Amino acid sequence: MAVASITITRNDFHILEQWKKFYDEYKDAINKHIIVDNDSTAEYKTCLRELFPNSILIERDSNGGTTAAYNDGIKRALEDKTIDAIILLANDIKIDAVSIKNLYKFLLSDNRIGAVAPILLDADCRTIVAFGETLSSNFGLVRYYSGEQMNDTLPDIVESKVLPGGMNMVKTEVYRNVGLQDESLFMYMDENDFFYRVGCAGYRMVAFKSAISAHCHIALEKGRHNDSGLAFFYIYRNHLLVCKRYVSTIAMLKLFCRYFFLTLPKYTLVFIWDGTFNKIYYSYYGLFAGLLGIKKNSVIR
């Protein structure tokens, strides 16, 4: 078994204790543990070295979002010819060594399978976040079984067109044949773009019931809509960009109109109520950047 895991991080002080506990549960299934730091403070990087002394720490001198950071880790993993699978593993994902071993065994059981993922649960470890995913007509993400409770009637596997961006295992040959993440997306829609290309290359993507994970998110603030305001820039811009790239300009224009006339007016009222006015600015900024095809990234600092 030769698996490299890649986890990206940036000043996540609030999650370090939980992350270390999760790592201890799966570390025996990992041959190479790679952490990519997205230009954190010196204090935070010291904490990383102390908590993960046997891990490879890649220290970026700028924030590359999820895409550039994951690419740095993937490139490092690909340098080791003994590694035949790479797992992208967010630092707030709970998974044990048995599930990772089951994923690896299933991934290598069929030459046609290029990527696999476990069932992804909510923090309660009962409610399903995603058990397989697909793409909508405008290239949005559609999650199978979302909101349902774990039960014995679930199928053993679910054929998918997309897998969760922070919890998937991919054969190294896929990265060599398909390429890496699109760094112009920075974050959001990156898994839609990547796995669409994986499917076009003829690989199967499968969610596997015999592996279970849980997304145990710890928010920095209480209340609704805890994402950075700038995250909304990428959510709307990137959806329009990939919709135009893979569907059509007409489909992108229809998506723009839906967001502009229906979705954003509703969320604007919510953001006003929450007092998070920067999210209104970034949402409309991202929407028009997507319409105009602007790929320059605004970096989260």
Residue pairs with C-beta under 8 A, 6 or more apart in sequence:
1 29
1 31
1 101
1 104
2 31
2 80
2 82
2 83
2 84
2 85
3 29
3 30
3 31
3 32
3 83
3 84
3 85
3 86
3 87
3 100
3 104
3 169
4 30
4 31
4 32
4 33
4 34
4 77
4 80
4 83
4 85
4 86
4 87
5 26
5 30
5 32
5 33
5 34
5 86
5 87
5 88
5 89
6 34
6 35
6 36
6 70
6 73
6 74
6 77
6 86
6 87
6 88
6 89
7 19
7 33
7 34
7 35
7 36
7 73
7 89
7 90
7 91
8 35
8 36
8 37
8 38
8 66
8 69
8 70
8 73
8 90
8 91
9 35
9 36
9 37
9 38
9 40
9 48
9 91
10 37
10 38
10 39
10 40
10 63
11 40
11 41
11 44
12 19
12 44
12 91
13 44
13 47
14 218
14 220
15 91
15 92
15 218
16 47
16 51
18 92
18 216
18 218
19 51
19 91
19 92
20 51
20 52
22 91
22 92
22 93
22 94
22 95
22 216
23 33
23 52
25 94
25 95
25 96
25 97
26 89
26 95
26 96
26 97
26 99
26 100
27 33
27 97
28 97
29 97
29 98
29 100
29 101
29 104
30 87
30 100
31 82
31 83
32 56
32 77
32 80
32 83
33 52
33 54
33 55
33 56
34 55
34 56
34 58
34 73
34 76
34 77
35 48
35 52
35 55
35 56
35 57
35 58
35 73
36 58
36 60
36 69
36 70
36 72
36 73
37 44
37 45
37 48
37 57
37 58
37 59
37 60
38 60
38 62
38 63
38 64
38 65
38 69
39 59
39 60
39 61
39 62
39 63
40 48
45 57
45 59
48 55
48 57
49 57
56 76
58 72
58 73
58 76
60 68
60 69
60 72
62 299
63 299
63 300
63 301
64 71
64 72
64 183
64 186
65 183
65 185
65 186
65 187
65 234
65 297
65 299
65 300
66 165
66 166
66 181
66 186
66 187
66 190
67 181
67 182
67 183
67 184
67 185
67 186
67 187
67 190
68 181
68 183
68 186
70 88
70 180
70 181
71 180
71 181
71 183
74 86
74 175
74 180
74 181
75 180
77 83
77 86
77 172
78 86
78 172
78 175
78 176
83 172
84 108
84 171
84 172
84 173
85 104
85 107
85 108
85 169
85 170
85 171
85 172
86 169
86 170
86 172
86 175
87 100
87 103
87 168
87 169
87 170
88 165
88 166
88 167
88 168
88 169
88 170
89 95
89 166
89 167
90 166
90 167
90 215
92 215
92 216
92 217
92 218
93 166
93 167
93 213
93 214
93 215
93 216
94 125
94 213
94 214
94 215
94 216
95 118
95 167
95 211
95 212
95 213
95 214
99 118
99 210
99 211
99 212
99 213
100 169
100 211
102 208
102 210
102 211
103 116
103 117
103 118
103 169
103 208
103 211
104 169
106 113
106 116
106 206
106 208
106 210
106 211
107 113
107 115
107 116
107 169
107 171
108 171
110 204
112 202
112 203
112 204
113 171
113 203
113 204
113 205
113 206
114 170
114 171
114 173
114 174
114 198
114 201
114 203
114 204
114 205
115 163
115 168
115 169
115 170
115 171
115 174
115 195
115 198
115 203
115 205
115 206
116 163
116 168
116 169
116 205
116 206
116 207
116 208
116 211
117 132
117 160
117 163
117 164
117 167
117 168
117 169
117 205
117 206
117 207
117 208
117 211
118 167
118 207
118 208
118 211
118 212
118 213
119 128
119 130
119 131
119 150
119 154
119 207
119 208
119 209
119 211
119 212
119 213
120 128
120 129
120 130
120 131
120 164
120 167
120 213
120 214
120 215
121 127
121 128
121 129
121 150
121 212
121 213
121 214
121 215
122 128
122 129
122 214
122 215
123 214
123 215
123 216
123 217
125 214
126 149
126 150
127 147
127 148
127 149
127 150
128 145
128 146
128 147
128 148
128 149
128 150
129 143
129 146
129 164
129 215
130 143
130 144
130 145
130 146
130 164
130 207
131 143
131 144
131 145
131 154
131 158
131 207
131 209
132 143
132 144
132 145
132 158
132 159
132 160
132 163
132 206
132 207
133 141
133 142
133 143
133 144
133 160
133 161
133 162
133 163
133 164
133 207
134 142
134 144
134 160
134 161
134 162
135 141
135 142
135 161
135 162
135 192
135 196
136 142
137 247
137 251
138 239
138 243
138 247
138 251
138 252
138 254
138 255
139 189
139 192
139 196
139 239
139 242
139 243
139 246
139 247
139 251
140 192
140 239
141 162
141 191
141 192
144 158
144 160
144 207
145 154
145 158
154 209
155 209
156 208
156 209
156 210
157 206
157 207
157 208
157 209
158 206
158 207
159 204
159 205
159 206
160 195
160 205
160 206
160 207
161 195
161 196
161 199
161 205
162 191
162 192
162 195
162 196
162 205
163 191
163 195
163 205
163 207
164 191
165 190
165 191
166 215
167 213
167 215
168 191
170 198
174 198
174 201
174 203
177 201
178 194
178 197
178 198
178 201
178 203
179 197
181 190
181 193
181 194
182 190
182 193
182 194
184 295
184 297
185 193
185 234
185 238
185 241
185 242
186 234
186 238
186 297
186 299
187 231
187 234
188 231
188 234
188 235
188 238
188 239
189 234
189 235
189 238
189 239
189 241
189 242
190 238
192 242
193 242
193 245
193 246
195 205
196 246
198 205
199 205
219 226
220 226
223 274
224 270
224 274
225 270
225 271
225 274
225 276
225 279
228 300
229 276
229 278
229 279
229 281
229 282
230 282
230 298
230 300
231 282
231 300
232 279
232 282
232 283
232 286
233 282
233 283
233 285
233 286
233 289
233 298
234 286
235 283
235 286
236 259
236 264
236 283
236 286
236 287
236 290
237 286
237 287
237 289
237 290
237 294
238 286
238 290
239 255
239 259
239 290
240 252
240 255
240 256
240 287
240 290
240 291
241 290
241 293
241 295
243 251
243 252
243 255
244 251
244 252
244 293
252 290
252 291
253 291
256 287
256 290
256 291
259 287
260 287
264 283
264 284
264 287
267 279
267 283
268 280
268 283
271 277
271 279
271 280
271 283
272 280
